[in-house]
Amino acid sequence: MDANQVMGADAGNIVLAVSLELSAAQWKVALHDGLRERPAVHAVGAPQAGIRLQSVLELIEQHKLKWALPPEVRVVVSYEAGQDGFWILRALSSRGIECYMVDAASIPVERHKRRAKTDRLDAIRLVTNLRAWLHGERDRMRVVRAPSVQDEASRQLIRDRGQLHKEVLQHRERMRKLLVTLGCWDEVDHRSFARRLAAGQLACHDGTPLPDELRERLLRETARLELAEQQLAALEHTLEERLPTPVRERITYLRRLRGVGHIGASRLMLELFWRQFSNRRQLGACVGLVPQPYDSGQSHVDQGISKQGNRRVRTQLVEMAWGWLRYQPDSALARWFNERTQGTGPNRRARRIAIVALARRLVIALWRYLRDGLIPEGAQFKPV
C-alpha cells in the first residue's frame, strides 16, 4: 500500500499495534497497522536493556516510514507480564507511547494436544489479540494494572519481611531434624541453644557428644540463623517508618479493628489496597476468591475459587478470617460463618470451605471500611 492510499484512508482510525515477546537472549517484535495481511516480525538482541528498547523504538519509526503512516499515528505496545516487570511500560509511557502489560494466562490458545509454539508465533498472536482488544473484543486479553514506582518499592519491604521470617523457620526446622536423627530433642529456638552448641553441651540419646561434622554444620546453621534474625528484627523495627505517611495512616486505621494485626494490615495495604476498585466483584476477582462454576450441558461442577491474583494476599486473608472468628465473635461476619457451619459437626472440610467465603466477605468489609469509613457490622475496636 503506497502513501496515497494511506493518506486517502481514515488516518484517525489507523493504529500501529506492536507486541514484544521477551526473553533473555532477544526480543521478538511484531508490528501490524491493520492495512496488510500479515504483521512484520523482527528480532532485537542488544545486550543492554536501554539499547534493546531503543532498537524497538527505531523499528517503530522505520515502519512508519516504510508503510507511509502519518507521523502522529497512534502507537500501542503490549507485552506479557513476567520477570521484566513494569520498567518497559514505564519507559515507553514516558516517551508518550501507549503501552499495556498483559496477563499471559488470559490469552486464548488452541486446545490441540500438540500445537506449534515459538517466540515468533507468540508475538504474532499477541499483536493480533491486541488489535482485537483495541476494537472492543475485551475477552482477547486482560491488562495488568501497574503500580506507581513508590507503591512497587514499598511492597518490597513486606515481601522481604516474609522471606526473612520463612528463612528463620527453615533454619530452625533443619537443625531440629538433624538433631532428631541422633536422638537429641533439644529445643533449637531457645536462646541458649547456640551457646550450648558452641560449648559442646549437646549430646546424642546415649550421652555421647555430637559428631564433629554434624556439630560444625549446626554451627554454620546457627550463624546463618543469627544473621537472618538480626535482619528480620532490623526490618520490623524500621518497616513502618520507611512507608509513606498516607500508607502509615491507613495501616493504623486498619489496625484499630480487633483481629487485624500490624503484618496483616501492612500486607493488605502494600499488596492490595494501592489499587482502586469500582465494586466488590472487582475486589473479589483481584484476590482470586470468587467461585469458578463449570456448567455445560449436563455437567454442573463447582471448581472452587479461581486462585487468581496475589497469592500472598489470599493466604493472608484466610489467616485473618480465622483470627476474625476468634477476636470478633459477635460480629455479623462471625455469626454468618457459625450459622453455616453449626450443623457440620466435626466436618473440617466444610469449615475450610466456609472460611474461604468468609475471607472474601472480610476483605470487602475492610475495603468499605477504608474507603467509606463503614465499620463492619458488630465489629469492635481495640482498647486505646
DRENBA-878420 format. One line per field, with one value per residue (C-alpha): residue number from 1; residue in three letters; x, y, z. Coordinates in steps of 0.25 Angstrom, whole numbers, plus 5000, padded with zeros to 4 digits. Layout:
% residues N
k: NUM,...
r: ALA,...
px: X,...
py: Y,...
pz: Z,...
This chain:
% residues 384
k: 1,2,3,4,5,6,7,8,9,10,11,12,13,14,15,16,17,18,19,20,21,22,23,24,25,26,27,28,29,30,31,32,33,34,35,36,37,38,39,40,41,42,43,44,45,46,47,48,49,50,51,52,53,54,55,56,57,58,59,60,61,62,63,64,65,66,67,68,69,70,71,72,73,74,75,76,77,78,79,80,81,82,83,84,85,86,87,88,89,90,91,92,93,94,95,96,97,98,99,100,101,102,103,104,105,106,107,108,109,110,111,112,113,114,115,116,117,118,119,120,121,122,123,124,125,126,127,128,129,130,131,132,133,134,135,136,137,138,139,140,141,142,143,144,145,146,147,148,149,150,151,152,153,154,155,156,157,158,159,160,161,162,163,164,165,166,167,168,169,170,171,172,173,174,175,176,177,178,179,180,181,182,183,184,185,186,187,188,189,190,191,192,193,194,195,196,197,198,199,200,201,202,203,204,205,206,207,208,209,210,211,212,213,214,215,216,217,218,219,220,221,222,223,224,225,226,227,228,229,230,231,232,233,234,235,236,237,238,239,240,241,242,243,244,245,246,247,248,249,250,251,252,253,254,255,256,257,258,259,260,261,262,263,264,265,266,267,268,269,270,271,272,273,274,275,276,277,278,279,280,281,282,283,284,285,286,287,288,289,290,291,292,293,294,295,296,297,298,299,300,301,302,303,304,305,306,307,308,309,310,311,312,313,314,315,316,317,318,319,320,321,322,323,324,325,326,327,328,329,330,331,332,333,334,335,336,337,338,339,340,341,342,343,344,345,346,347,348,349,350,351,352,353,354,355,356,357,358,359,360,361,362,363,364,365,366,367,368,369,370,371,372,373,374,375,376,377,378,379,380,381,382,383,384
r: MET,ASP,ALA,ASN,GLN,VAL,MET,GLY,ALA,ASP,ALA,GLY,ASN,ILE,VAL,LEU,ALA,VAL,SER,LEU,GLU,LEU,SER,ALA,ALA,GLN,TRP,LYS,VAL,ALA,LEU,HIS,ASP,GLY,LEU,ARG,GLU,ARG,PRO,ALA,VAL,HIS,ALA,VAL,GLY,ALA,PRO,GLN,ALA,GLY,ILE,ARG,LEU,GLN,SER,VAL,LEU,GLU,LEU,ILE,GLU,GLN,HIS,LYS,LEU,LYS,TRP,ALA,LEU,PRO,PRO,GLU,VAL,ARG,VAL,VAL,VAL,SER,TYR,GLU,ALA,GLY,GLN,ASP,GLY,PHE,TRP,ILE,LEU,ARG,ALA,LEU,SER,SER,ARG,GLY,ILE,GLU,CYS,TYR,MET,VAL,ASP,ALA,ALA,SER,ILE,PRO,VAL,GLU,ARG,HIS,LYS,ARG,ARG,ALA,LYS,THR,ASP,ARG,LEU,ASP,ALA,ILE,ARG,LEU,VAL,THR,ASN,LEU,ARG,ALA,TRP,LEU,HIS,GLY,GLU,ARG,ASP,ARG,MET,ARG,VAL,VAL,ARG,ALA,PRO,SER,VAL,GLN,ASP,GLU,ALA,SER,ARG,GLN,LEU,ILE,ARG,ASP,ARG,GLY,GLN,LEU,HIS,LYS,GLU,VAL,LEU,GLN,HIS,ARG,GLU,ARG,MET,ARG,LYS,LEU,LEU,VAL,THR,LEU,GLY,CYS,TRP,ASP,GLU,VAL,ASP,HIS,ARG,SER,PHE,ALA,ARG,ARG,LEU,ALA,ALA,GLY,GLN,LEU,ALA,CYS,HIS,ASP,GLY,THR,PRO,LEU,PRO,ASP,GLU,LEU,ARG,GLU,ARG,LEU,LEU,ARG,GLU,THR,ALA,ARG,LEU,GLU,LEU,ALA,GLU,GLN,GLN,LEU,ALA,ALA,LEU,GLU,HIS,THR,LEU,GLU,GLU,ARG,LEU,PRO,THR,PRO,VAL,ARG,GLU,ARG,ILE,THR,TYR,LEU,ARG,ARG,LEU,ARG,GLY,VAL,GLY,HIS,ILE,GLY,ALA,SER,ARG,LEU,MET,LEU,GLU,LEU,PHE,TRP,ARG,GLN,PHE,SER,ASN,ARG,ARG,GLN,LEU,GLY,ALA,CYS,VAL,GLY,LEU,VAL,PRO,GLN,PRO,TYR,ASP,SER,GLY,GLN,SER,HIS,VAL,ASP,GLN,GLY,ILE,SER,LYS,GLN,GLY,ASN,ARG,ARG,VAL,ARG,THR,GLN,LEU,VAL,GLU,MET,ALA,TRP,GLY,TRP,LEU,ARG,TYR,GLN,PRO,ASP,SER,ALA,LEU,ALA,ARG,TRP,PHE,ASN,GLU,ARG,THR,GLN,GLY,THR,GLY,PRO,ASN,ARG,ARG,ALA,ARG,ARG,ILE,ALA,ILE,VAL,ALA,LEU,ALA,ARG,ARG,LEU,VAL,ILE,ALA,LEU,TRP,ARG,TYR,LEU,ARG,ASP,GLY,LEU,ILE,PRO,GLU,GLY,ALA,GLN,PHE,LYS,PRO,VAL
px: 5000,5006,5006,4994,4985,4989,4986,4973,4969,4963,4976,4970,4966,4980,4987,5001,5000,5013,5015,5028,5031,5042,5054,5068,5074,5066,5052,5043,5035,5023,5017,5003,4995,4983,4985,4992,4990,5002,5010,5024,5033,5047,5057,5065,5076,5085,5092,5088,5073,5073,5080,5070,5058,5064,5064,5050,5047,5055,5047,5034,5040,5045,5031,5024,5033,5032,5017,5015,5008,5004,5015,5004,4999,4994,5005,5000,5010,5007,5016,5013,5015,5027,5041,5044,5033,5028,5040,5037,5023,5028,5040,5030,5020,5030,5032,5018,5015,5003,5007,4999,5004,4996,4993,4999,4988,4977,4982,4973,4981,4978,4974,4980,4989,5001,5002,5013,5019,5031,5034,5031,5017,5015,5018,5008,4997,4999,4999,4986,4980,4984,4977,4964,4965,4966,4954,4945,4948,4951,4952,4964,4973,4974,4982,4991,4990,5003,5006,5014,5029,5027,5016,5024,5037,5029,5023,5037,5038,5027,5031,5046,5040,5032,5044,5053,5043,5042,5057,5057,5047,5055,5068,5061,5054,5066,5074,5063,5063,5078,5078,5066,5074,5083,5072,5075,5062,5067,5059,5066,5058,5063,5073,5083,5083,5095,5103,5101,5105,5117,5121,5119,5108,5098,5099,5093,5082,5092,5100,5111,5116,5111,5120,5129,5124,5110,5113,5121,5109,5100,5109,5109,5093,5093,5102,5092,5080,5086,5088,5074,5068,5076,5072,5057,5058,5064,5054,5042,5047,5048,5037,5026,5036,5040,5026,5019,5011,4997,5000,5004,4991,4983,4990,4988,4973,4972,4979,4969,4960,4961,4967,4975,4990,5002,5007,4993,4989,5003,5002,4987,4991,5004,5000,4985,4979,4988,4978,4965,4953,4940,4931,4932,4933,4946,4952,4948,4953,4966,4969,4964,4953,4942,4935,4938,4926,4926,4912,4911,4900,4898,4911,4909,4922,4927,4942,4945,4951,4959,4972,4976,4983,4993,4994,5001,4989,4980,4987,4987,4972,4970,4978,4971,4958,4962,4966,4954,4945,4954,4955,4941,4932,4920,4921,4912,4923,4925,4911,4909,4920,4915,4901,4906,4915,4908,4901,4914,4919,4934,4934,4946,4945,4932,4939,4951,4941,4933,4946,4949,4936,4938,4951,4944,4934,4944,4953,4940,4937,4951,4951,4938,4944,4956,4948,4935,4938,4927,4930,4928,4915,4917,4932,4939,4952,4964,4965,4973
py: 5000,5013,5027,5032,5020,5022,5037,5034,5025,5030,5033,5035,5021,5015,5009,5003,4991,4986,4973,4969,4955,4956,4946,4948,4946,4954,4961,4957,4970,4968,4981,4982,4994,4987,4990,4978,4963,4959,4966,4969,4962,4965,4961,4970,4965,4976,4972,4985,4987,5002,4999,4988,4997,5008,4998,4995,5010,5011,4999,5006,5019,5011,5004,5017,5022,5009,5008,5023,5024,5038,5043,5045,5031,5024,5014,5003,4993,4981,4970,4959,4961,4953,4955,4968,4975,4989,4996,4994,5000,5012,5015,5015,5023,5033,5035,5037,5023,5015,5002,4991,4979,4966,4955,4943,4933,4942,4940,4929,4918,4906,4893,4883,4873,4877,4891,4899,4909,4919,4933,4937,4931,4937,4951,4949,4944,4955,4966,4960,4960,4974,4979,4971,4977,4991,4988,4985,4969,4970,4955,4954,4959,4965,4977,4977,4990,4996,5001,5014,5014,5017,5006,4996,4999,5000,4986,4980,4983,4974,4963,4963,4962,4950,4944,4946,4940,4928,4926,4927,4916,4908,4909,4904,4893,4888,4888,4881,4870,4868,4866,4857,4847,4845,4845,4859,4866,4880,4892,4899,4912,4914,4926,4917,4907,4914,4915,4901,4896,4904,4899,4885,4882,4876,4860,4849,4840,4832,4844,4843,4856,4860,4856,4867,4868,4870,4880,4888,4888,4892,4904,4909,4908,4916,4926,4928,4927,4939,4947,4945,4948,4961,4965,4962,4970,4982,4981,4980,4992,5001,4995,5005,5017,5015,5015,5028,5036,5033,5018,5018,5025,5015,5004,5010,5012,4997,4992,4999,4987,4975,4963,4972,4972,4980,4970,4967,4982,4985,4974,4978,4992,4989,4978,4981,4994,5002,4999,5006,4997,5000,4990,4977,4968,4974,4973,4958,4955,4962,4953,4940,4937,4937,4923,4917,4909,4899,4898,4892,4883,4872,4876,4884,4885,4895,4897,4904,4918,4924,4926,4937,4950,4951,4938,4946,4954,4942,4934,4946,4948,4933,4935,4948,4941,4931,4942,4950,4938,4938,4953,4957,4946,4956,4962,4959,4952,4942,4940,4937,4927,4920,4919,4912,4902,4899,4887,4881,4875,4870,4872,4881,4881,4889,4899,4901,4903,4913,4921,4924,4930,4938,4943,4949,4955,4961,4967,4974,4979,4984,4991,4998,5002,5008,5015,5020,5018,5008,4999,4985,4981,4977,4979,4984,4993,4990,4998,5011
pz: 5000,4996,5003,4995,4999,5013,5013,5006,5017,5030,5037,5050,5051,5048,5059,5059,5068,5074,5082,5089,5092,5103,5106,5111,5098,5089,5087,5076,5071,5063,5056,5050,5045,5040,5026,5021,5022,5032,5043,5041,5051,5055,5065,5075,5082,5088,5101,5109,5113,5109,5095,5093,5096,5087,5076,5077,5076,5064,5058,5060,5053,5041,5039,5040,5028,5021,5022,5020,5032,5038,5048,5058,5056,5069,5074,5084,5090,5098,5105,5114,5129,5134,5141,5134,5142,5139,5134,5119,5121,5129,5119,5107,5115,5118,5103,5100,5095,5099,5106,5113,5121,5118,5127,5119,5125,5119,5104,5097,5091,5082,5090,5081,5088,5081,5075,5069,5079,5076,5080,5066,5067,5081,5076,5065,5073,5084,5073,5067,5081,5083,5071,5074,5088,5083,5074,5087,5088,5103,5104,5096,5107,5121,5125,5137,5145,5148,5162,5164,5166,5181,5183,5176,5184,5197,5196,5195,5210,5214,5204,5209,5223,5219,5213,5225,5234,5225,5225,5241,5241,5231,5239,5252,5245,5238,5251,5259,5248,5249,5264,5263,5255,5267,5278,5282,5285,5290,5286,5275,5277,5291,5293,5300,5288,5281,5294,5298,5284,5283,5297,5293,5303,5293,5293,5286,5292,5300,5305,5295,5288,5275,5263,5260,5245,5250,5261,5250,5241,5252,5256,5242,5242,5255,5249,5237,5246,5255,5243,5238,5251,5252,5238,5242,5255,5248,5237,5246,5255,5242,5234,5238,5238,5224,5218,5212,5222,5215,5215,5230,5234,5226,5233,5247,5243,5239,5252,5261,5258,5267,5259,5250,5253,5248,5238,5232,5231,5225,5215,5211,5209,5201,5193,5190,5194,5186,5175,5172,5171,5166,5173,5181,5169,5164,5178,5180,5166,5169,5181,5174,5184,5174,5170,5157,5153,5141,5135,5121,5117,5127,5135,5147,5155,5165,5162,5175,5175,5163,5171,5162,5166,5178,5186,5197,5200,5198,5209,5218,5217,5220,5233,5236,5235,5245,5254,5252,5257,5270,5273,5267,5271,5272,5258,5247,5239,5250,5252,5237,5238,5250,5244,5232,5240,5252,5246,5240,5254,5253,5237,5236,5221,5222,5231,5222,5210,5218,5223,5209,5207,5220,5215,5203,5211,5221,5210,5204,5218,5221,5207,5210,5224,5217,5206,5213,5228,5229,5241,5239,5246,5260,5260,5272,5273,5281,5294,5293
